[in-house]
Amino acid sequence: MNFDFSEEQTMLRDSVARFVQDDYDFDTRRAIVASDEGINRQNWQTFAELGWLSVPFGEDHGGFGGGPVDLMVMMEEFGKGLVVEPYFATVVLFGGLLRAAGNEAQQASHIPSIIDGSVLGAFAYLERQSRYEITDVATRAVADGDGFVLNGEKVAVANGANADVLIVSARSSGEQYDASGISLFIVPADAEGVERVSYRMMDGQVVANVVLRDVRVGADALLGELGGGYAAIDRVVQEALVALGAEALGIMGQLNAKTLEYTKTREQFGVAIGSFQALQHRMVDTFMSYEQAKSMVYRAVCALENGDDDARRVIHAMKVMIENCGRHIFEEAIQLHGGMGLTDELDIGHYAKRLMMINATLGDGDYHQAAFSALSYGGGHSTVASISDAA
Amino acid sequence: MDTSFSPEDLAFKEEVGAFFDEAFTDDLRARIKDPKAYKEAIVEWQKKLYEKGWVAPNWPVEHGGTGWTPTQNYIFDSERSARGIPNTVPFGLSMVAPVIYTFGNDEQKQRFLPRILKSEDWWCQGYSEPGSGSDLASLKTKAELDGDHYVVNGAKIWTTYAQHADWIFCLVRTSNEGKKQNGISFLLIDMHSEGIKVNPIESIDNHHSLNEVEFNNVRVPVANLIGEQDKGWTYAKALLAHERTGIADVAGSKRGIREVRQLAEREVNGGKRLIDDPLFQKRLSDVEIELMALEFTDLRVLSQVATGGAPGAESSLLKIKGTEIQQAVQTLAMMVAAHYQGVLPTDIDSDVLGNDFGMAARRSYMYGRAATVYGGSNEIQKNIIAKAVLGL
């Protein structure tokens, strides 16, 4: 039993850490977020050159052949720097679905262009009514000749505005909440009938609502089995949740370190406020929250990597932990920074906002706790029901 | 990163499990739970472990330890705890023995260690005093040199199982010079000595395990002094961190959660199983998820120790989280027990009473309050982390 990283993983982590340290200070990030696109394309090329975009892909497509641990070490460092370039949307979600469900031709045509940085992707799965229920899909796909016609609307699509290619979930059969009958389609963002309305989220993400009006795609756009898209989504969501957990962990570590530093330098009543026991114990509590969150992310990444039977249950538990610990840590960070914690000028609030958005991505703590309970103690939960439906 | 067990570890797990299943009989289990039969039964169990060579896994091999890897130790503890088998009584095997083999002289090692291994002496711990709790170094029980004896006067308190004990290891004041930590000595005292009086303290679990121990002109041979006079604080402190590893008792809490779950599947609330109540599921999963994380925190500390690191302030984290979770599990058990949660010790058969766990739930919950107080209260542990980890 060991918790050490391999030499390759250490190099990967150090390489991302160095980029964040040298090229991604808070003001630089702020300027990127304020730019038209909200991302820096030059950074994206750097990511490609450093091989980061190739990490989870197989060697046959020019990838690094990395696993969940490799992804974890990178995401943790991205978290520390609040990196807004769309690694999660393009590599983890979009690339993940291609890995999970793509046929040889689809993988060969899309994965190399993710790896060389020429294509940005997004996964359009949320709808106005869907909240955290990925199986709640009203967007329709109807067979037409040897292709399909898509109609519907996807909302808050992460990286939706900048993406060149989208993967869209649409219902080809079944009722609105069924897990079966969901299909995945590869849709060029400039396809006829695709209309995008772009807006910003509080963590700097540029998202888009994507309206699909009689969008015609060929048979080769269908990713995976017709009506069987949920299995692929589910697999990618497991990986994505662990990646988000790692990113959150990086943020929590930064918040604790910055808060601790602040209380050692900020003086009131003639002494550093960190000398007050009331504050010390609160920081011990946030330290413990961080360690517990870290343990849970490690546990989840190991379960995923080993393909453990209880991986799903562990990942649900991890997402719960990430919300609980994350909220505890950022609320304390703001409180202990006093008035300064309220300012946009300080990075504390920005870390907090990213943690909140992570919480709201792919199911919040309550959603996952209900799923965890259903798996552990029985009883109904939509996700659990979906899985057995799909199986 | 690799958290899977090796084939050797898995074989070891089998071996340990098989031994426990065979050696820890239902009869032993029942007698250990009965306060009147407890001492004899637990000693009998420890002798079985001794015969197997497994009574003191943490000791150095030359003194009777097993030489297991940290992973093996972890497996042994998990298998034990998962079966609801109590840990060995810590005062001799885990607390005083490491002080003796680390700081004691050869004569002391030969005299005391074999008898501890064989459970021939029952030990108790004399640290806290009526006036010295968290501020342990303020202790006042004094030992004055008189020829080749110390004369001890004062009182110790919260002394668990002093009523059973043959020996007590004490921190006593031998000097008032300089810092209060400096004049403390580590003394082994025969509980059968003249001048010792044990006063029972009934605790809120309605049982008697705690005591006050009075010392009135108790004569203790100088040969019973560990190491140097006035250096006792250093010896005690060096071993505190060891005391705190394993204190998380993850396996014990896992077992507790399993029991709560099984009981909640049996209990019915207005026609609905308690386990299906969303509020109950929320409470239960809150605890279980924290525990899943703590299990890995425990393993992370363990692997650090395996690669040469000493258990430092991380053991404070394990103590705090571990005891919080233990108490949370005890709270859940009380909730499950509902109207039976207050049953006091009785000889009435559970069939007649109508319930078979309310009494145990009450006892665990009430005595369980001690966990966040003893071994350095959780607030003291937070002070330790603030200083040692956060640098505050």
Interface residues (C-beta under 8 A of the other chain):
Chain A: M1 N2 F3 D4 F5 V69 L260 T263 K264 G274 S275 Q277 Q280 H281 M283 V284 D285 F287 M288 E291 Q292 A293 K294 S295 M296 Y298 R299 V301 C302 E305 N306 V314 A317 V320 M321 Q369 A370 F372 S373 S376 Y377 G378 G379
Chain B: M1 D2 T3 S4 F5 T71 R261 A264 I275 D276 P278 Q281 K282 L284 S285 D286 E288 I289 E290 M292 A293 L294 E295 F296 T297 L299 R300 L302 S303 A306 T307 L317 I320 K321 E379 K382 N383 I385 A386 V389 L390 G391 L392
